């Protein structure tokens, strides 16, 4: 087998030309035949028992070509990429030059490669100093949430609905007098002011009295997920059955005992302050790092190949599909709900993908420039954390070389970010 590697006229792109012996291609065809023989019907032979030559005569010798190519080429391509130190960042564009039984298999693969990064200033960059402090108002706000979660509902019978009340209603929606699917419910609990219904619906519940019936007129948003309803005027017949209001607990030591492990309100407040202080430190650290990374990336120069962006978007789409599956949705359902196409989503991801790639490549360049390394001890510590977090055996993870490479790169990136921040001038 012979592999020739050459640069194309395009930047960050190489062309690999493969010449594979006829014997190897023949072997791949035989493997494909062995796997697929049961699918061929040849008169005079039981299924799967007809000789390969007869199958080729009946269906044409090219019947096995494509599958043989797919059987043979992926491993050969991957090995060629590694042996020739080609840092491929896109899917290869394959062009078959010759594919015929008894002859060499000749094909080319054009692939985009990792771009070189021209680092600008990354030591001594100027960034603003970011700090957050916990105020009494923040603590009271957190206490307010705790009170809301521990509020009791009290039935109201002597007044009309007010904002913040929990109501129980029946409703049925129609458009031009015709009821629509999903527009009817009985004894539905609705918090007024929660904005869980169509804009304007909850506002018109305010002022209603027990057992009162009312026609509520609303307009569905133009971007509503159901195309049949989007932008249309609707009328909901509503009947009010029950009004409840939240009664918040008194803020005292008893409240602290009920909602926490503390005996006094002062201790609870102090615990909230410590938690918020920790969050503020993390928030300031994250924002400082983000600003430093952005400044360094803005100073760097590189040409990101389009194929690299497409691969990044592919990964983002897979992540999105995984997140949707946790919500019981698939991509097709989501696209229908949002009235979008897959290309719309990919276009929305494009800029984010470019930024992600640029950040990754710039940090890699700084790691190389500053000779930053992850120590075996640091990798082992990360593996211990993972083993504990996911309930896996540490020895198992230690044997996974791919995982160790990933963790090593992750540690080095973290060190590079720390390096940038520590050397930055904060104003």
C-alpha positions as CSV (number, residue, x, y, z in Angstrom):
1,X,0.0,0.0,0.0
2,X,1.2,3.5,-0.8
3,X,0.0,6.8,0.7
4,X,1.0,10.2,-0.8
5,X,0.4,13.3,1.3
6,X,0.5,16.8,-0.3
7,X,-0.8,20.3,0.5
8,X,-3.6,21.7,-1.6
9,X,-3.8,25.2,-2.9
10,X,-6.2,25.9,0.1
11,X,-4.8,26.9,3.4
12,X,-5.0,24.3,6.2
13,X,-5.9,21.5,3.8
14,X,-4.1,18.3,2.7
15,X,-4.8,15.7,0.1
16,X,-4.0,12.0,0.7
17,X,-3.7,9.7,-2.3
18,X,-4.1,6.0,-1.5
19,X,-3.0,3.1,-3.6
20,X,-4.2,-0.2,-2.1
21,X,-3.2,-3.6,-3.4
22,X,-5.8,-5.5,-5.5
23,X,-5.4,-8.5,-3.1
24,X,-6.5,-6.4,-0.1
25,X,-9.6,-5.1,-1.9
26,X,-10.4,-8.7,-2.9
27,X,-10.1,-9.8,0.7
28,X,-12.5,-7.1,1.8
29,X,-15.0,-8.1,-0.9
30,X,-14.9,-11.7,0.4
31,X,-15.6,-10.5,3.9
32,X,-18.6,-8.5,2.7
33,X,-19.8,-11.6,0.7
34,X,-19.5,-13.8,3.9
35,X,-21.6,-11.2,5.8
36,X,-24.3,-10.7,3.1
37,X,-24.6,-14.0,1.3
38,X,-27.8,-14.9,3.1
39,X,-29.6,-12.0,1.4
40,X,-29.0,-13.2,-2.2
41,X,-31.4,-15.5,-4.0
42,X,-29.8,-17.6,-6.7
43,X,-31.9,-20.3,-8.5
44,X,-30.7,-23.8,-7.6
45,X,-29.0,-22.7,-4.3
46,X,-30.4,-22.4,-0.8
47,X,-30.2,-18.8,0.5
48,X,-26.6,-18.0,1.5
49,X,-25.1,-21.0,-0.2
50,X,-24.5,-19.6,-3.7
51,X,-20.8,-19.2,-4.5
52,X,-19.5,-15.6,-4.7
53,X,-18.7,-15.8,-8.4
54,X,-22.4,-16.7,-9.2
55,X,-23.6,-13.8,-7.1
56,X,-21.4,-11.4,-9.0
57,X,-22.5,-12.9,-12.3
58,X,-26.2,-12.5,-11.3
59,X,-26.0,-9.0,-9.8
60,X,-22.8,-7.6,-11.4
61,X,-19.3,-7.6,-10.0
62,X,-19.8,-4.1,-8.5
63,X,-22.4,-5.4,-6.1
64,X,-19.7,-5.7,-3.3
65,X,-17.6,-2.6,-4.1
66,X,-19.2,0.0,-1.9
67,X,-19.4,-2.3,1.2
68,X,-15.9,-3.5,0.6
69,X,-14.6,0.0,0.4
70,X,-16.4,0.8,3.7
71,X,-15.0,-2.4,5.3
72,X,-11.4,-1.7,4.2
73,X,-10.8,2.1,4.1
74,X,-11.7,3.6,7.6
75,X,-8.9,1.8,9.4
76,X,-6.4,2.5,6.6
77,X,-7.4,6.1,6.6
78,X,-7.1,6.5,10.4
79,X,-3.6,4.8,10.4
80,X,-2.4,7.0,7.5
81,X,-3.5,10.2,9.3
82,X,-1.6,9.1,12.5
83,X,1.5,7.9,10.7
84,X,1.8,11.1,8.6
85,X,1.1,13.4,11.6
86,X,-1.9,15.0,9.8
87,X,-4.0,16.8,12.4
88,X,-7.3,16.4,10.7
89,X,-10.2,18.6,12.0
90,X,-12.9,17.8,9.4
91,X,-14.5,14.8,7.8
92,X,-12.5,13.7,4.7
93,X,-13.9,14.4,1.2
94,X,-13.4,11.1,-0.6
95,X,-13.0,10.8,-4.3
96,X,-12.7,7.3,-5.8
97,X,-10.2,7.2,-8.7
98,X,-10.3,3.5,-9.4
99,X,-12.3,0.7,-7.9
100,X,-12.5,-2.5,-9.8
101,X,-12.0,-6.2,-9.1
102,X,-8.4,-7.4,-9.9
103,X,-7.0,-3.8,-9.8
104,X,-5.5,-1.5,-7.3
105,X,-8.0,0.5,-5.3
106,X,-7.1,4.2,-5.8
107,X,-8.8,7.0,-4.0
108,X,-8.1,10.5,-2.6
109,X,-9.1,12.0,0.7
110,X,-9.0,15.8,1.1
111,X,-9.2,16.9,4.7
112,X,-8.9,20.2,6.6
113,X,-6.1,20.4,9.2
114,X,-5.7,22.2,12.5
115,X,-4.7,25.8,11.8
116,X,-1.6,27.5,13.3
117,X,-2.3,30.1,16.0
118,X,-0.4,33.3,15.9
119,X,-0.5,34.4,19.6
120,X,-0.8,38.1,20.3
121,X,-0.3,39.6,23.7
122,X,-1.3,37.1,26.4
123,X,0.9,38.2,29.3
124,X,0.1,41.4,31.1
125,X,-3.3,42.0,29.4
126,X,-5.6,44.6,31.0
127,X,-8.9,43.4,32.4
128,X,-11.3,45.0,34.8
129,X,-11.3,43.9,38.4
130,X,-14.5,42.0,39.2
131,X,-15.8,41.6,42.8
132,X,-19.2,40.8,44.3
133,X,-20.2,41.4,47.9
134,X,-23.2,40.0,49.8
135,X,-25.6,42.6,51.0
136,X,-28.3,42.4,53.7
137,X,-30.8,42.8,50.8
138,X,-29.4,39.6,49.2
139,X,-29.8,37.7,52.5
140,X,-33.4,38.9,52.9
141,X,-34.1,37.9,49.3
142,X,-32.9,34.4,50.0
143,X,-34.9,34.3,53.2
144,X,-37.9,35.4,51.2
145,X,-37.5,32.4,48.9
146,X,-37.4,30.1,51.9
147,X,-40.5,31.7,53.3
148,X,-42.3,31.2,49.9
149,X,-41.4,27.5,49.8
150,X,-42.7,27.1,53.3
151,X,-45.9,29.2,52.9
152,X,-49.2,27.7,53.6
153,X,-52.2,28.1,51.4
154,X,-55.3,29.7,53.0
155,X,-58.7,29.6,51.3
156,X,-60.2,33.0,50.5
157,X,-64.0,33.4,50.3
158,X,-64.6,37.1,51.0
159,X,-62.9,38.9,48.0
160,X,-62.2,38.7,44.3
161,X,-58.9,37.4,42.8
162,X,-55.8,39.4,43.4
163,X,-52.3,39.1,41.8
164,X,-50.3,36.3,43.5
165,X,-53.4,34.2,44.4
166,X,-53.6,30.5,43.5
167,X,-56.9,29.9,41.6
168,X,-58.7,26.8,40.6
169,X,-60.5,27.2,37.3
170,X,-62.3,25.4,34.4
171,X,-61.5,26.7,30.9
172,X,-62.3,25.9,27.3
173,X,-60.7,27.8,24.4
174,X,-62.1,28.4,20.9
175,X,-61.2,30.2,17.7
176,X,-64.1,31.6,15.7
177,X,-66.4,29.5,17.9
178,X,-64.6,26.2,17.2
179,X,-62.9,24.5,20.2
180,X,-59.3,23.5,19.6
181,X,-57.3,20.5,20.8
182,X,-55.5,21.0,24.2
183,X,-57.6,24.1,25.0
184,X,-59.8,22.6,27.7
185,X,-59.2,21.7,31.4
186,X,-61.2,21.3,34.6
187,X,-60.1,22.2,38.1
188,X,-56.8,23.6,36.8
189,X,-54.6,25.3,39.4
190,X,-53.2,28.6,38.2
191,X,-51.0,31.1,40.1
192,X,-51.9,34.6,39.0
193,X,-48.8,36.5,38.0
194,X,-46.8,33.3,37.2
195,X,-47.1,34.0,33.4
196,X,-47.6,30.4,32.6
197,X,-50.6,31.1,30.4
198,X,-50.8,33.1,27.2
199,X,-50.0,36.8,27.7
200,X,-53.0,38.7,29.0
201,X,-54.9,35.6,30.3
202,X,-54.0,35.8,33.9
203,X,-54.5,39.6,34.1
204,X,-58.2,39.1,33.2
205,X,-58.7,36.5,36.0
206,X,-57.9,39.3,38.5
207,X,-61.2,40.7,39.9
208,X,-63.2,37.5,39.3
209,X,-65.3,36.2,42.2
210,X,-66.1,32.7,43.3
211,X,-68.2,30.7,40.8
212,X,-68.1,33.6,38.3
213,X,-68.0,32.8,34.6
214,X,-66.2,35.0,32.1
215,X,-65.1,35.1,28.5
216,X,-61.4,35.9,28.3
217,X,-60.0,37.2,25.0
218,X,-56.4,36.6,24.1
219,X,-54.1,36.4,21.0
220,X,-51.7,33.6,20.6
221,X,-48.1,34.8,19.9
222,X,-46.9,34.8,16.2
223,X,-44.1,32.4,17.2
224,X,-46.4,30.0,19.2
225,X,-45.2,26.4,18.8
226,X,-48.5,25.2,17.3
227,X,-48.8,26.6,13.7
228,X,-52.6,26.1,13.8
229,X,-52.9,28.6,16.7
230,X,-50.0,31.0,16.1
231,X,-51.1,34.6,15.7
232,X,-54.8,33.8,16.1
233,X,-57.4,35.5,18.4
234,X,-59.0,33.1,20.9
235,X,-61.8,33.2,23.5
236,X,-61.6,31.1,26.7
237,X,-64.7,30.5,28.7
238,X,-63.5,30.5,32.3
239,X,-65.2,29.5,35.5
240,X,-63.6,30.3,38.9
241,X,-64.0,27.6,41.6
242,X,-61.5,28.5,44.3
243,X,-59.2,31.2,45.5
244,X,-56.2,30.6,47.8
245,X,-53.6,33.0,49.0
246,X,-50.1,32.3,50.4
247,X,-49.6,33.0,54.1
248,X,-45.9,33.5,54.7
249,X,-44.4,32.3,58.0
250,X,-43.1,34.8,60.6
251,X,-39.4,35.4,60.4
252,X,-38.1,34.3,63.8
253,X,-36.1,31.6,65.5
254,X,-38.9,29.1,65.2
255,X,-38.9,29.7,61.4
256,X,-35.1,29.0,61.4
257,X,-35.7,25.7,63.3
258,X,-38.4,24.6,60.9
259,X,-36.5,25.3,57.6
260,X,-32.9,24.5,58.6
261,X,-30.6,22.8,61.1
262,X,-30.0,26.1,62.9
263,X,-31.7,27.1,66.2
264,X,-31.7,30.9,65.6
265,X,-32.6,33.2,62.7
266,X,-29.2,34.9,63.2
267,X,-27.4,31.6,62.6
268,X,-29.5,30.9,59.5
269,X,-28.7,34.4,58.1
270,X,-25.0,33.8,58.8
271,X,-25.2,30.4,56.9
272,X,-26.9,32.1,54.0
273,X,-24.2,34.8,53.9
274,X,-21.4,32.2,53.8
275,X,-23.2,30.4,50.9
276,X,-23.7,33.6,49.0
277,X,-20.1,34.7,49.6
278,X,-18.9,31.4,48.1
279,X,-21.2,31.9,45.1
280,X,-19.9,35.5,44.6
281,X,-16.3,34.3,44.7
282,X,-17.1,31.7,42.0
283,X,-19.1,34.1,39.9
284,X,-16.2,36.7,40.0
285,X,-13.7,34.0,39.2
286,X,-15.7,32.8,36.2
287,X,-16.3,36.3,34.8
288,X,-12.7,37.3,35.3
289,X,-11.5,34.1,33.5
290,X,-14.0,34.7,30.7
291,X,-12.9,38.3,30.2
292,X,-9.2,37.3,30.2
293,X,-9.8,34.5,27.7
294,X,-11.7,36.9,25.4
295,X,-8.9,39.4,25.5
296,X,-6.3,36.9,24.7
297,X,-8.4,35.4,21.9
298,X,-9.1,38.9,20.4
299,X,-5.3,39.4,20.3
300,X,-4.6,36.1,18.5
301,X,-4.8,35.4,14.8
302,X,-5.9,32.1,13.1
303,X,-8.0,30.9,10.2
304,X,-10.6,28.4,11.4
305,X,-11.5,25.9,8.6
306,X,-15.2,25.6,7.8
307,X,-15.1,21.8,8.2
308,X,-13.8,22.2,11.7
309,X,-16.8,24.5,12.5
310,X,-19.2,21.9,11.0
311,X,-17.7,19.1,13.2
312,X,-18.0,21.3,16.3
313,X,-21.7,22.1,15.4
314,X,-22.3,18.3,14.9
315,X,-21.1,17.8,18.5
316,X,-23.3,20.6,19.7
317,X,-26.3,19.1,18.0
318,X,-25.6,15.7,19.7
319,X,-25.4,17.5,23.1
320,X,-28.6,19.2,22.4
321,X,-30.3,15.9,21.4
322,X,-29.1,14.4,24.7
323,X,-30.5,17.3,26.7
324,X,-33.8,17.1,24.9
325,X,-34.0,13.3,25.6
326,X,-33.9,14.2,29.3
327,X,-37.1,16.2,28.8
328,X,-38.7,13.4,26.9
329,X,-38.3,15.1,23.5
330,X,-36.5,14.3,20.3
331,X,-35.0,16.8,17.8
332,X,-37.9,16.4,15.3
333,X,-40.5,17.2,18.0
334,X,-38.4,20.2,19.2
335,X,-38.1,21.6,15.7
336,X,-41.9,21.3,15.2
337,X,-42.5,23.1,18.5
338,X,-40.1,25.9,17.7
339,X,-41.2,26.1,14.1
340,X,-37.6,25.8,13.0
341,X,-35.5,23.6,10.7
342,X,-32.3,21.8,11.6
343,X,-30.4,24.3,9.4
344,X,-31.8,27.1,11.5
345,X,-30.4,25.6,14.7
346,X,-27.0,24.9,13.0
347,X,-26.8,28.5,11.8
348,X,-27.6,29.7,15.4
349,X,-24.7,27.5,16.7
350,X,-22.2,28.7,14.1
351,X,-20.8,31.8,16.0
352,X,-20.7,29.9,19.3
353,X,-18.8,27.0,17.6
354,X,-16.2,29.4,16.1
355,X,-15.7,31.0,19.5
356,X,-15.4,27.6,21.2
357,X,-12.8,26.4,18.7
358,X,-10.8,29.6,18.9
359,X,-10.7,29.5,22.7
360,X,-9.6,25.9,22.6
361,X,-6.8,26.5,20.0
362,X,-5.5,29.6,21.7
363,X,-5.3,27.9,25.1
364,X,-3.5,25.0,23.4
365,X,-1.0,27.4,21.9
366,X,-0.4,29.0,25.3
367,X,0.1,25.6,26.9
368,X,2.7,24.9,24.2
369,X,4.4,28.3,24.4
370,X,4.7,28.2,28.2
371,X,5.5,24.5,28.4
372,X,2.6,23.8,30.7
373,X,2.2,20.2,31.7
374,X,-0.2,18.1,33.7
375,X,1.6,16.0,36.2
376,X,0.8,12.3,36.8
377,X,-0.3,13.2,40.3
378,X,-2.8,15.7,39.0
379,X,-4.3,13.3,36.5
380,X,-4.6,10.6,39.3
381,X,-6.3,13.1,41.5
382,X,-8.9,13.9,38.8
383,X,-9.4,10.2,38.2
384,X,-10.1,9.7,42.0
385,X,-12.7,12.5,41.8
386,X,-14.4,10.9,38.8
387,X,-14.4,7.5,40.3
388,X,-16.0,8.8,43.5
389,X,-18.5,11.0,41.5
390,X,-19.7,8.2,39.1
391,X,-19.2,5.2,41.4
392,X,-16.5,3.6,39.2
393,X,-13.4,1.7,40.1
394,X,-10.3,3.9,40.1
395,X,-8.2,1.1,38.6
396,X,-10.6,0.8,35.6
397,X,-10.3,4.5,34.8
398,X,-6.5,4.5,35.2
399,X,-6.4,1.9,32.3
400,X,-8.3,4.2,30.0
401,X,-5.6,6.1,28.0
402,X,-8.1,8.1,26.1
403,X,-9.6,9.4,29.3
404,X,-6.2,10.2,30.7
405,X,-5.3,12.2,27.6
406,X,-8.6,14.1,27.9
407,X,-8.0,14.9,31.6
408,X,-4.4,15.9,30.9
409,X,-5.6,18.4,28.2
410,X,-8.3,19.7,30.6
411,X,-5.8,20.3,33.4
412,X,-3.3,22.0,31.1
413,X,-6.1,24.3,29.9
414,X,-7.0,25.2,33.5
415,X,-3.4,26.0,34.2
416,X,-3.2,28.1,31.0
417,X,-6.3,30.1,32.2
418,X,-4.7,30.6,35.6
419,X,-1.5,31.7,34.0
420,X,-3.3,34.4,31.9
421,X,-5.3,35.7,34.9
422,X,-2.3,35.8,37.3
423,X,-0.3,37.7,34.7
424,X,-3.1,40.1,33.9
425,X,-3.3,43.7,35.1
426,X,-6.6,44.3,36.9
427,X,-7.9,47.8,36.7
